[in-house]
Amino acid sequence: MSQARNFLSDQPIVSVYEQVFDVAVLGGGYAGYAAAMQLARQGSKVLLVEPMADLIWESGRCFVPTTGESNHPLFKELVDDVAMRGGADANFLDGAMAEVSATCILEASDVTPLYYAHPVAVEQDGQNITAMIVATKSGMRRIVAKQFVDASETATLFHLAGKAPQLSKPVSEELYLYLQKLDWADSTLPTTVWPTQRYVTGKVHGDETTRQATIRIIEQMDADTQQARLSHNSVDPYPTYDASPSPLQAFGNVAVAVPGGASKAINTLADRFELGLDAIKQLTNLPKADVDASMLKQAIDIPKPIKTRNTDVLVIGAGTGGAFAAICAGKQGAKVICADPFTYAGGIGTGGGIHGYYYGIPGGLQETTDKQISQLMKTYGNVLANFTFNPVAKMVVLENHLLDAGVDFMSRAMLCDVTVENGTVTAALLTTPQGPVAVEAKAFIDGTGDGDLCVLAGADYSYGRTSDGLPHAYSQVSYGIAIREEHMVVTGRNFDAGWCDATDSEDLTRARLVGIAQHQLEKAQNTERITMVAPAIGLRQTRQIDTDYTLTFNDQISNHQFDDVIGFAGSNHDTHFVDYAMESDEAVFWINMTRNWFTAFAHPLPYRILLPKTLKNVGIASRCMGLTQDAHHATRMMRDMQRIGEAIGDAAAMFAAGDLEDLREVPMDQLQAKLKETGAIVDDTTQIKAVWARSIFAGSIHTDTLDLSVNDKVLADALEQLHQGEWGRELWLLAQNRDAVESEVLSIMRNSENEKARWFAAGIVGFWGLAEAEPVFIEAIKAKQYGYEPRGDTTKTRAQSDPVVMPRKTPDWMSAVCMLRMCGSDACLDTLLDLVTQHKPTMMTVVSVFTTLDRMLKDGRITDKAKAARIVNAIDLESTPNRFVHPQPILSGLADMALRGEQLPDSKPANWPWSNTQEDHTWRLLLLKGRLCMKLGLDVPAQLQTMASSDQRLLVRRALAEFASEPVGA
């Protein structure tokens, strides 16, 4: 697992929506896993559809501790694999490790998995199902198969086929809570394979919710048990069943493996596994539908709803912003329905494994909930005393607010279609396990994170950075434990796992599989293991909806004021990219020249960024709001989402209560008054608090700049700082106010005796595109100007450190290469040629040089194309170091070491799970070289066409689409 993952397929990638399968299995629990794996072993072409992306969820989400008995080789393979890694014995199976092992086994099999696809309808030929229609974030798609297995918990295929199945109710719904403690003394709680771990079992009673039952079980613990720490627990209860008095029978070409419809009791994991194997036996006696590839191209009819509901406000997505939107709209008296695929609210802060704030501005409902969460964490000893805010505690508090606000929470519901009339959304169609449900509403709020509602309604959007189309990296968080200061603590592992297009169900499936597999260990130890894989994948970015106003990077840093302010945000420019040369000119200048990656800034948020341009009654409560790519890096944090959720929830309630036709008609003075009432916004910006959960980096948000107004005095102070050779935000203000400061900045660059002052002044001049800065950059490259003292000092804070030890910093010579793209000419070509021929350049150097050449050619600033071609041909991509690396390696520092002839360290991270995250980044070098070759009349690398069609990563195929022989799928 520690080797770089090879994403290049042997054959061109063919979508599952362009194939005909022998069998499609619905449900990724033990029954579906067994059926799919066994069918593949028998030679069938199998698709395993798991809407919630929870493979063997009975282990990985319910944490059932014992397996039961099955002698089937596939069952033993899974259990033995977990045992080999230290997570199982005769009496216990570690649920998290079982999920990882099952994922790795599935990846190595011939089963094709499809996650995040929710069944909404079936197409039939008589009794046979010929196709299953699924809702995805990119619309409804068709799955065609000759036979089907319904291994869902709810007999979904039976419902969609109009069979109205009668399922047995569970005999019990079990919850498991796992606790960690150094000394259990005389505890009688059941043991596991881990010395510090015990578990408590309880049941969900009557009309209790899972969260209510969880808190009741904690309340009933004795005082000694409450001193332990809850490391993980059942996200959903585990249902057990007696034999059904009316067992479900297979129909048409559909076999059944539904626990609540089984002819025998289904209690253990093994029982469920055997149920899946029984379904395969059924298939041998069932017909095969007469299907072919022609069906894949047919238009998909909008399914008819099984019922229609009506409400004032419909919130799609109960995540970080959506939950707050639903609560606030409900508290204002609106009738609210909130729909989400998950069974809990809170998104990344509850199910995504991110349990601390990174910067942000508190106040309003979020401050209220945070205090309630904190109080709940202190109520039961140490049980919930983990993280800045405990995920269980936050789930409970948000659920209580939803209940108090009268919000109808529809779980396991996925948006699949909307009805729009003249820019007004009138209804949304949602998937449910029983069939599609239509919801009519006055106002709609998009809390999906990806803008699903807006896009289905016809809104325009942007996606990813201009250079290669990549959005922010994703994470797949896991939990673990550690011993600190003689007591147990619960930890989270949040690191960049790679990149994916989260609007594409297949690429998101790949990302989920890759992310989970990265947590595999050859041999786990008590304090080096996972306790849980986060149910929600950690997505940072996909679409940015085209709204009435698009907030820019300059709006943030220069603190532009807005009449329609609905709150404030604050963070640093937290880009997870480290190949800054492929970022925008503004980002290159901010990070490379002014060295401001760590500088945090606060700024106002206008209401208009929440309003899609073409839609009247739709608001946004998620990261897809109107932001440029650069602005998104800072305004995407949990506190930001909670802030806009409160604002748009209040606005939607006002809209629904008034005789209004457009959310733009909501009286701004009334909305702002409501937000001031809760403390979400304040009149006196000097009173704004800016806090964060953990001091990861030095520095804080400078809220004293919220009333910043660029005037002569501000610019004079900025010029004085430049005279002193100081870097900072002031350099940005000078760059953005060229007319007022150009002569003075040019004078500093030309005449100052302060070397740093000349350097930073040249950065501003180069940003303006003036050729006079070019000689300064050429000299910096020739002199290998580093720009930081001392070099490689690991005792410095991250904010004060240098490129060798901190990947957010860039040596001056590399910054110079990047800045030449804005002001360079033929004059710099000899220097760039020397740079790549006098040492073996690493990936970051190649990216910087190629990006600069491409820009100068595009702008017509290179006339000596022969010399530019010599630079391109001088670089051997196959031998370029640092291509097989973690998504966030110390690239600039390694490039500087290579330039100086120093021995490069092993690029593989030493610690698990980071050591399992290496990817091949050769594709981006090929992309840049291919573009240069086309501009210079050189032969385009042959690998480009292969990668454009055969790389498993959709974003790579899309980035290389210009070189593909066939169009790349959307």
Salt bridges, closest charged atoms under 4 A:
ASP22 OD1 - LYS146 NZ 3.62
ASP54 OD1 - ARG61 NE 3.04
ASP54 OD1 - ARG512 NH2 3.39
GLU58 OE2 - ARG272 NH1 3.24
GLU77 OE1 - ARG41 NH2 2.94
ASP81 OD2 - ARG85 NE 2.99
GLU99 OE2 - ARG61 NH2 3.07
GLU99 OE2 - ARG512 NH2 3.89
GLU107 OE2 - ARG5 NH1 3.14
GLU123 OE2 - ARG142 NH2 2.89
GLU153 OE2 - ARG272 NH2 2.93
GLU174 OE2 - LYS203 NZ 2.22
GLU208 OE2 - ARG216 NE 2.68
ASP224 OD1 - LYS181 NZ 2.86
ASP236 OD2 - ARG412 NH2 3.63
ASP278 OD2 - LYS264 NZ 3.22
ASP278 OD1 - LYS281 NZ 3.92
ASP312 OD1 - LYS442 NZ 3.75
GLU367 OE2 - LYS689 NZ 2.85
ASP408 OD2 - ARG309 NH2 2.20
ASP450 OD2 - LYS137 NZ 2.88
ASP450 OD1 - ARG623 NH1 3.19
ASP452 OD2 - LYS137 NZ 2.58
ASP452 OD1 - ARG543 NH1 2.99
ASP468 OD1 - ARG465 NE 2.84
ASP468 OD2 - ARG924 NH1 3.93
ASP496 OD1 - ARG540 NH1 3.23
ASP496 OD1 - HIS576 ND1 2.92
ASP501 OD2 - ARG958 NH1 2.89
ASP507 OD1 - ARG510 NE 2.94
ASP546 OD1 - LYS613 NZ 3.56
ASP548 OD2 - ARG664 NE 2.65
ASP555 OD1 - HIS560 ND1 2.56
ASP564 OD2 - ARG608 NE 2.85
ASP574 OD2 - HIS576 NE2 3.58
ASP574 OD2 - ARG636 NH2 2.70
ASP579 OD2 - ARG465 NH2 2.78
ASP579 OD2 - ARG924 NH1 2.46
GLU583 OE1 - ARG465 NH1 3.04
GLU583 OE2 - HIS633 NE2 3.48
ASP585 OD1 - ARG821 NH2 2.96
ASP585 OD2 - ARG855 NH2 2.61
ASP662 OD1 - ARG664 NH1 2.78
GLU677 OE2 - LYS674 NZ 3.76
ASP683 OD1 - LYS676 NZ 2.64
ASP717 OD2 - LYS713 NZ 2.95
GLU742 OE1 - ARG738 NE 3.15
GLU744 OE2 - HIS723 NE2 2.86
GLU772 OE2 - ARG750 NE 2.55
ASP812 OD1 - ARG595 NH2 2.95
ASP830 OD1 - LYS867 NZ 2.75
ASP854 OD1 - LYS935 NZ 2.90
ASP859 OD2 - ARG855 NE 3.25
ASP859 OD2 - ARG861 NH2 2.92
ASP896 OD2 - ARG791 NH2 2.81
ASP896 OD2 - ARG900 NE 2.68
GLU902 OE2 - ARG791 NH1 3.07
GLU919 OE1 - ARG953 NH1 2.92
ASP951 OD1 - ARG953 NE 2.89
GLU962 OE2 - ARG931 NE 3.30
